Amino acid sequence: MSPDMFMAGISALGAIVGVVIGSIVSVLIAKQQIKATVISVSRQQWINNFRECIADFQTKAAIVLVESRLSSRDETSVAANVESFDKATEGVCFRAKMVALLINPNEADHLEILSLMKKLEDHCIEGDGNDRVKEERLQDSITSMGQRILKREWERVKRIE
């Protein structure tokens, strides 16, 4: 075998090894990018679902408590809006359960928002719409805690975690 043929063989082998290694690296990078994209999209979907559940829960809780306040002043108020009242009460319970399924029970702030929501849900079920200070304090606390959770999750999306 001549030295020229040997060098040509080495060059060809080097090119083949380069192509194989390049292909393997490209496949690994593509897999990593696909995984990051799937995680990012899933996390964004979780953020949207969580935000919607919290907002809907708070809106329906406010409706229940307003109806309770009105009914304590006027016996016919709730009777005229029974369907709206029942739908809002059902929505409060449903959204609280949805959030319970969305949260991570290993994170303290997730458990805290769930606890605050449970207190507001109980406040609605007890029908004490006249304690507006308690209602506003709970609503503000839920909003604040929800904002902190959503901000942290959004930061994770931006970091593609």
N, C-alpha and C positions, 0 to 999 in steps of 0.2 A: 504494500500500500504506500503510495507516494505521500509526501508531506502535504501536498496541495489537496489531495483527496481527503486526507485526515482532517485538515483544517475546514474543508467544505462540510464534512460530516459533523464536526463539532459545531460549526455555525448553524447547520440545519437542525441539529439536536437542540441547540440553544434557542432557536426560533420556536421550535415546537414546545419546549418547556415554557418559554415566555407566553405563548398563546394559551397554554393550558392554565398556567398560574393566573394570567390576566382574566381568563374566563371564570375561574373559580372565585377570584376576588370580586368580579362583577356580579356574580350570582349571590354571593354573601351580602354585598352592599344592597342589592335589589331586595333581598329578603328582609333586611333590616329596615329599609325604607318603607316597604309594604306594611310591616308590623307597626312601625311608628305612625303611619297614616291611619291604620285601623284603630289603634289606641286613641289617637287624637280625635278622630271622628266619633268614636264611642264616648269619649269623655265629654265632647261638646254636646252630644245628644243627652248625656246624663245632666249636664248643666242646664240645658233647656227644659228638660222634664222636671228637674228639681225646682227651678225658678217658677215654672207654671204651677206646680203643685202648691208651693208656698203662697203664691199670689192668690190662687183660687181659694185655698183654705182660708186665708185672711179675709177675702171678700165675702165669702159665704158666712164666716163667723160674724162679721159686721152686720150682715143682713139679719141673721138670727137674733142678734142682740138688739138691733133697732126694733125689730118686730116684737121682741119681749118688752122693750120699753113702751112701745105704743099700746100693747095689749094690757099693760098694767094701768094705763090711763083710760083705755076704752075697750070694753069687753068685746066689741064687734071687730076690732082691728085684726086680730089673728084669724078670726072666723072668716073674714073677707079675703084673707090671703093665705089660707091654710096650705094650698098647693105650693106657693112660693116659700112659705116657712118650712114645710116638710122637705122640699127639694134642697133648700139651703142647709138644713140640719143634716140631711143625708150626705150632702157634699162635704160638710165639715168632717164628718166621720170618715168618709171615703178618702179624702185627701190626706188626712192624718195617717191612715193606713198605708197609702201610697208612699208617703215620705218615710214611714217606718221601713218599707221595703227598699227604698232608694239609698238610705244612709248606710254608712259603715259603722257597725256597733263598736268598733275598736277605736274610734276617734271621739274624743271628749266633746268637741263642739257639735258633732252630729247628735250625740246623745242629749246634749243641752237643748238643741232646737226641738228635738222630739219631746222633751220634758215640758218646754214652754208651750208647745202646741197642745199637749195633753191638758195642761192647765187651762188654756183658752177653750178647748173642746169641753172640758168639765164645766167651765163658766157658762158656756152656751147651753149645755144640757140642763144645768141647774135653773136656767131661765132667769138669772139675775142680771137683766139688762140695765138695771139702775146703777150698778157700780161701774161707772164710766172710767174712773181713774184706773181701776184694775184692768179693765179692757184695754185702755190706751197703753198702759205700761206693758202688758203682755204683747200687744200688737207691735209696739216699738222694739221690744226685745227680740221678737221673732224676726222682724225686718233686719235689725242690726246683725243678729247671728247669721241669718241667711246671706247677707251681704259679705260677711267675713268668709263664710264657707265658699261662696261662689267666686270670690276674689282669689282665694287660694287655689281652687280648682282651675280657674282661668290661667293663673300663673303656670300651673303644671302643663296645661295645653300648650302654652307658648314655649315652654322648655322641651316639649315633645317627650314627656315623661311616661 
